[in-house]
Amino acid sequence: MAALSRFISRLSDKSHAFFETLKDPKDFQWTDKCEQALSDLKSYLTTPPLLSKPLEGDVLLLYLAVSEHAVSTILVREEGRKQHPIYYVSKSLLDAETRYCHLEKLAFALVNASRKLRPYFQAHHIAVVTSFPIKAVLHKPEVSGRLAKWAIELGEYDVIFRPATAIKSQVLADFVAEFSPAMLPALEQEVKLHDSKGEKGEWTLYIDGSSNARSAGVGLVLTSPTGEYASRAVRCNFKATNNEAEYEALIAGLTLAKQMGVEDIQVFNDSQLIISQVQGDYQAKDPSMIRYLSVAKRLLYRFRHCKLTLIPREHNSQADALANLGSALETTSHMNIPLLVLQWPATEKETEPEEVSVVDEGETWMTSIISYLRYDTLPEDQDESRKIRRQAARYCFSEGKLYRITF
């Protein structure tokens, strides 16, 4: 069977019943599952696939599939609208490998194919067709040592990722679904968790500030693209006007979003003065407002995309309630929701030096790596793009900074 593995699609899945039976030779039993698996193999081999030979310059497609106990791939070349199989690869998962998360298993299928099909990977561009964020998983900041090593290993090759489209070819019938149905519920949770890191999609932030004779309060409601949200009530242990409290809400909300890795955000607030000053429609004349505006703009520049929207007060009720809660309750009160406390205004805790004269340093060796990790852009020169991919495997980009991955 090992000799036939390159000709049989998802052989490890088709042979799983045999492997289970052979685990204990002393208690060998030929079960109905084994008989059915053997019958399916015989039926499959009556119409074996005709394998194709890649031509020089071909971009080869790689499709992946994952089950509970195996990972499989098929290497394909396209000729017109037809797809011709080149090689099938399949591997049964070891006990430790079965405990990888589902997205890690998908990345492992790619790595296993690169090891088995090294000559093809070295001689051709490989396009991995997938509906899942394998590239982002391999390059995320909190990547495990195992994933980091895989990313470096794959950096040797010219591998790109393409979104999956509808599969109509009979050759790819076993790769229509990348995961078996039983794995889908857990997989959806993994994808949601990955998306909630701020790597794609727009977050929303509702903010409001409240001030009374005793203190000021801030209310925040930050919502992810997948619907999860974080609410905060913040008490200010200093006197602040209503407008200053609104600025504190904006600054606290943007700081929270940046701490969670958000890149694209839309901010909603019911204060026309604050929104108009930040957007440049109103001029800030009061010294306090000028300082707050400077801090807020510096935070806004740290996002890839940030939009501020003015809304009616009745549409901002949740943030308004949290702001009133923050200003009304004492910090010693017993409560089930977290109540954060600000000891001083945001304008008095700036740690960044004022920029007197900005010097444009131009492009550095990091520029091309950051462009690839953040925007997936590469130079047209193939040798240079291959070099950048290989270098980028050793780095991750987070919160505007490039970090080297260590083990």
C-alpha positions in Angstrom: 0.0 0.0 0.0 2.9 2.4 0.7 4.0 2.0 -2.9 0.5 3.0 -4.1 0.2 6.1 -1.8 1.1 8.7 -4.5 -1.8 7.3 -6.7 -4.5 7.1 -4.0 -6.4 10.2 -2.8 -6.4 10.4 1.1 -5.0 6.9 1.5 -4.5 7.3 5.3 -8.2 7.9 5.7 -9.1 5.0 3.5 -6.7 2.7 5.4 -7.5 3.8 8.9 -9.4 0.7 9.7 -6.4 -1.5 8.7 -4.0 0.5 11.0 -6.4 0.2 13.9 -6.6 -3.5 13.5 -2.8 -3.9 13.2 -2.1 -2.0 16.4 -2.4 -5.1 18.5 -1.1 -8.1 16.4 -1.9 -10.6 19.3 -5.6 -9.7 19.1 -5.9 -9.4 15.3 -9.5 -9.3 14.1 -10.7 -8.6 10.6 -13.8 -6.4 11.2 -16.6 -5.3 9.0 -14.9 -1.9 8.8 -11.8 -3.5 7.4 -13.8 -5.4 4.8 -15.6 -2.2 3.8 -12.3 -0.3 3.5 -10.7 -3.1 1.4 -13.8 -3.1 -0.9 -13.6 0.7 -1.3 -9.8 0.5 -2.2 -10.5 -2.2 -4.8 -13.2 -0.1 -6.3 -11.0 3.0 -6.4 -8.2 1.1 -8.1 -10.4 -0.1 -10.9 -10.4 3.4 -12.2 -7.0 4.8 -11.1 -6.2 8.4 -11.8 -3.9 9.3 -14.6 -1.1 11.4 -13.1 0.4 14.3 -14.9 3.9 15.7 -15.3 4.5 19.4 -14.5 6.0 21.6 -17.2 8.7 24.1 -16.6 7.3 27.4 -15.4 4.0 25.9 -14.3 2.4 27.3 -11.1 1.2 24.2 -9.2 -1.9 24.2 -7.0 -1.9 22.4 -3.6 -5.2 21.4 -2.0 -5.3 20.4 1.7 -7.7 18.1 3.7 -7.7 17.3 7.4 -9.6 14.6 9.3 -9.5 13.5 12.9 -6.7 11.0 12.3 -4.9 12.1 9.0 -3.8 15.0 6.9 -3.8 14.8 3.1 -2.8 16.9 0.1 -3.0 16.8 -3.7 -0.6 18.6 -6.0 -2.3 19.7 -9.2 -1.4 21.4 -12.5 -3.9 23.4 -14.5 -4.2 23.2 -18.3 -6.9 25.5 -19.5 -9.9 24.7 -17.4 -8.9 21.2 -16.7 -7.0 20.1 -13.6 -4.5 17.2 -13.6 -3.2 15.5 -10.5 0.5 15.2 -10.1 1.0 13.6 -6.7 -1.1 12.5 -3.7 0.3 12.8 -0.2 -1.3 11.4 3.0 0.0 11.0 6.6 -1.6 9.4 9.6 -1.4 11.6 12.7 0.6 10.4 15.6 -0.9 10.6 19.1 0.7 14.0 19.9 -0.2 15.4 16.4 -3.9 14.6 16.9 -3.9 17.2 19.7 -2.8 20.1 17.4 -5.6 22.7 17.0 -7.4 22.3 13.7 -5.7 25.3 12.0 -2.3 23.9 13.1 -3.2 20.6 11.5 -3.9 22.4 8.2 -0.5 24.1 8.4 1.0 20.7 9.2 -0.6 19.2 6.1 1.2 21.9 4.0 4.6 21.3 5.8 4.3 17.5 5.3 3.6 18.0 1.6 6.7 20.3 1.3 8.8 17.6 2.8 7.5 14.8 0.6 7.4 16.9 -2.5 10.6 18.9 -2.0 11.8 18.7 -5.7 8.4 20.1 -6.9 8.5 22.9 -4.3 12.0 23.8 -5.2 11.4 23.9 -9.0 7.9 25.6 -9.1 5.8 28.3 -7.7 3.2 26.6 -5.3 -0.2 28.2 -4.8 -2.0 26.8 -1.7 -5.7 26.9 -2.3 -7.5 27.3 1.1 -10.4 29.1 2.7 -8.6 29.4 6.0 -5.9 32.0 7.3 -2.9 29.6 7.2 -0.4 32.4 6.5 -1.7 34.6 9.3 -1.5 31.6 11.7 2.1 31.0 10.8 3.1 34.7 11.3 0.9 35.8 14.2 2.9 37.3 17.2 1.9 34.7 19.7 2.9 31.9 17.4 4.2 28.7 19.1 7.8 27.5 18.6 6.5 24.7 16.4 4.6 27.0 14.1 7.6 29.4 13.9 9.8 26.5 12.8 7.3 25.5 10.1 7.2 29.1 8.9 11.0 29.2 8.5 11.0 25.8 6.8 8.4 27.0 4.3 10.2 30.2 3.8 12.7 28.3 1.6 10.0 27.9 -1.1 8.0 30.2 -3.3 4.6 29.5 -1.7 1.6 31.8 -2.1 -2.0 31.5 -0.8 -5.2 31.7 -2.9 -8.8 31.8 -1.7 -10.7 28.6 -2.4 -13.4 28.7 -5.1 -16.1 26.2 -6.0 -14.5 22.8 -6.9 -16.2 21.0 -9.9 -13.3 18.7 -11.0 -13.8 15.1 -10.2 -10.1 14.9 -9.5 -10.6 17.1 -6.4 -13.7 15.4 -5.2 -12.0 14.3 -1.9 -10.8 17.9 -1.3 -14.1 19.8 -1.6 -14.1 20.1 2.2 -10.8 20.9 3.9 -12.1 19.5 7.2 -14.4 16.6 8.1 -17.9 17.6 9.3 -17.3 16.5 12.9 -14.4 19.1 13.2 -16.4 22.1 12.0 -17.9 23.3 15.4 -14.5 23.5 17.0 -13.0 24.9 13.9 -15.5 27.8 13.8 -14.5 28.8 17.3 -10.8 28.8 16.4 -11.5 31.0 13.3 -13.6 33.4 15.4 -10.8 33.6 18.1 -8.2 34.2 15.4 -10.4 36.9 13.7 -11.0 38.6 17.1 -7.3 39.4 17.4 -8.0 42.3 15.0 -6.2 40.8 12.0 -9.2 41.4 9.8 -12.6 43.1 9.9 -13.6 46.4 11.5 -14.2 46.8 15.2 -16.7 49.3 16.6 -16.2 51.5 19.7 -19.0 53.4 21.5 -17.7 55.9 24.0 -19.2 58.5 26.4 -18.0 60.7 29.2 -19.9 62.0 32.3 -19.0 64.6 34.8 -20.5 65.7 38.1 -19.6 67.8 41.2 -17.6 64.9 42.7 -15.7 63.3 39.8 -15.9 62.2 36.2 -16.6 58.8 34.5 -16.0 57.1 31.2 -18.0 54.4 29.5 -16.7 52.1 26.7 -18.2 49.4 24.6 -15.7 47.7 22.2 -17.2 45.2 19.8 -15.3 42.7 17.5 -16.2 41.9 13.9 -17.6 38.5 15.1 -19.9 40.1 17.8 -17.9 39.6 21.0 -17.7 42.8 23.1 -15.9 44.3 26.0 -17.6 46.9 28.3 -15.7 49.2 30.7 -16.8 51.7 33.3 -13.9 54.0 34.2 -13.8 56.4 37.2 -11.6 59.5 37.1 -10.1 60.4 40.4 -9.8 64.1 39.3 -12.0 66.9 38.4 -12.9 67.2 34.7 -15.4 69.1 32.6 -17.9 67.2 30.4 -15.8 67.9 27.3 -12.6 66.7 29.1 -14.5 63.5 30.2 -15.5 62.9 26.6 -11.9 63.2 25.5 -10.9 60.8 28.3 -13.4 58.3 26.9 -12.0 58.6 23.4 -8.4 58.2 24.6 -9.3 55.3 27.0 -11.3 53.5 24.2 -8.5 53.8 21.6 -5.9 52.7 24.1 -8.0 49.6 24.9 -8.5 48.8 21.2 -4.8 49.1 20.5 -3.9 46.8 23.4 -6.2 44.2 21.8 -4.4 44.5 18.4 -7.1 46.3 16.5 -6.1 47.8 13.2 -9.5 49.0 11.7 -12.0 50.7 14.0 -15.1 52.9 13.8 -15.7 55.2 16.8 -19.3 56.4 17.8 -19.9 59.3 20.1 -22.7 61.8 20.8 -20.4 64.8 21.5 -20.4 67.1 18.4 -17.6 69.2 19.8 -15.2 66.3 20.3 -16.0 64.7 16.9 -15.7 68.0 15.1 -12.4 69.0 16.7 -10.8 65.6 16.0 -12.0 65.8 12.3 -10.7 69.4 12.0 -14.2 71.0 11.5 -13.9 72.9 14.8 -10.8 74.6 16.2 -9.6 73.8 19.7 -8.9 77.1 21.5 -8.9 76.2 25.2 -5.4 75.0 26.4 -6.9 71.9 27.9 -8.7 71.0 24.7 -5.6 71.5 22.7 -3.6 69.1 24.9 -6.4 66.5 24.7 -6.7 66.8 21.0 -3.0 66.3 20.6 -3.1 63.1 22.6 -6.1 61.8 20.7 -4.7 62.4 17.3 -1.4 60.7 18.2 -3.5 57.6 19.1 -5.6 57.8 16.0 -2.4 57.7 13.8 -1.5 54.3 15.2 -4.5 52.6 13.5 -4.5 51.5 9.9 -8.1 52.9 9.5 -10.1 54.9 12.0 -13.4 56.7 11.4 -15.3 58.8 13.9 -19.1 59.1 13.6 -21.5 61.4 15.5 -24.6 59.7 16.7 -27.7 60.8 18.7 -27.5 60.4 22.4 -30.3 57.8 22.4 -28.2 55.5 20.2 -25.3 55.7 22.7 -27.3 54.5 25.8 -25.0 51.7 26.9 -21.8 53.7 26.9 -23.7 56.6 28.6 -24.9 54.3 31.4 -21.4 53.0 32.0 -20.0 56.6 32.1 -22.7 57.6 34.6 -21.8 54.4 36.6 -18.1 55.3 36.6 -18.8 58.9 37.9 -21.4 57.9 40.5 -19.9 54.9 42.3 -17.2 55.0 44.8 -14.2 52.7 44.1 -14.8 50.8 47.3 -18.3 49.8 46.3 -18.9 46.0 45.8 -19.7 45.2 42.2 -19.4 42.4 39.7 -18.3 44.4 36.7 -14.7 45.7 36.6 -14.5 49.4 37.5 -11.2 50.9 36.3 -9.8 54.0 37.9 -7.8 56.9 36.3 -5.5 58.7 38.7 -4.6 61.6 36.4 -5.8 63.1 33.1 -4.5 61.5 29.9 -2.8 64.8 29.0 -0.5 64.5 32.1 0.8 61.0 31.6 2.4 61.3 28.2 5.7 59.4 28.0 6.5 60.0 24.4 8.7 63.0 23.7 7.4 65.8 21.6 8.4 65.7 18.0 10.3 68.8 17.2 11.5 67.9 13.7 10.6 64.7 12.0 13.4 63.2 9.9 12.4 60.9 7.0 14.8 58.0 7.2 13.5 56.5 3.9 13.3 52.8 3.3 15.4 50.4 5.4 15.9 46.6 5.3 12.8 46.2 7.3 10.5 48.0 4.9 10.0 45.1 2.4 9.5 42.6 5.2 6.8 44.8 6.9 5.1 45.3 3.6 4.9 41.6 3.1 3.7 40.7 6.6 1.2 43.6 6.8 -0.1 44.0 3.2 1.1 40.8 1.5 3.0 42.9 -1.1 6.2 41.7 -2.8 8.6 43.0 -5.5 8.1 41.8 -9.0 11.6 40.3 -9.2 11.1 36.6 -8.3 14.5 36.2 -6.7 14.0 39.2 -4.5 10.4 38.2 -3.5 11.7 34.7 -2.6 14.4 36.3 -0.4 11.8 38.5 1.4 9.5 35.5 2.1 12.4 33.6 3.5 13.4 36.5 5.8 9.8 37.2 6.8 9.4 33.7 8.2 11.7 34.8 11.1 9.7 37.9 12.0 6.2 39.0 13.1 4.6 42.5 12.9 2.6 43.7 15.9 1.4 47.2 17.0 3.5 48.9 14.4 6.8 47.2 15.3 8.8 44.3 13.8 9.8 41.6 16.1 12.2 38.7 15.6 10.9 35.3 16.5 13.1 33.3 18.9 12.7 29.7 20.1 
